[in-house]
Amino acid sequence: MEESITYAKKYLEDLLSFFGLNTDVRATNSDDEVIELHVPSTYLNGFLIGQRGETMHALQFLVSSALKSNEYEITRVNVDVAEYKAQRASRLAEQAEEWIAEVKKSGKPMSLRPMNASDRRTVHKVANEHGVKTESVGEGRDRHIVLSIEE
């Protein structure tokens, strides 16, 4: 496990150095066997995060692919630049609570906009805490959540 974390950290630091960013990436292992890589805030935040986090997800994919191709024990990776994902999850959780309140008030199901897997997990978690049923529907980029009252 430690070898996987060390490799992932070094691989991401090497990738970032190609963009002229020499920084120390903080690496941890969450309890569900995901390597957490935290890139500190720098002048390249916007570039490294990209539009709606797409560049950050691409970096995550590259590190994960490198781990898989070198047959490391842990291959799931989460890259977060300047706490972007943590802040986004917090804002999304607040929004989810508003959606949940609306569903509880109206009693009618609500289809949310398409979201990536990480955002859907956040909404599922918040809804579960509030006793609201969730279902992911659709495929690929159109996958979204439907909130409804449990019967």
Secondary structure, DSSP 8 states (H G I E B T S, - for coil): -HHHHHHHHHHHHHHHHHTT-----EEEE-TTS-EEEEE---TTHHHHH-GGGHHHHHHHHHHHHHHHHTT-S---EEEEETTHHHHHHHHHHHHHHHHHHHHHHH-S-EE-----HHHHHHHHHHHHHTTEEEEEESSGGG-EEEEEE--
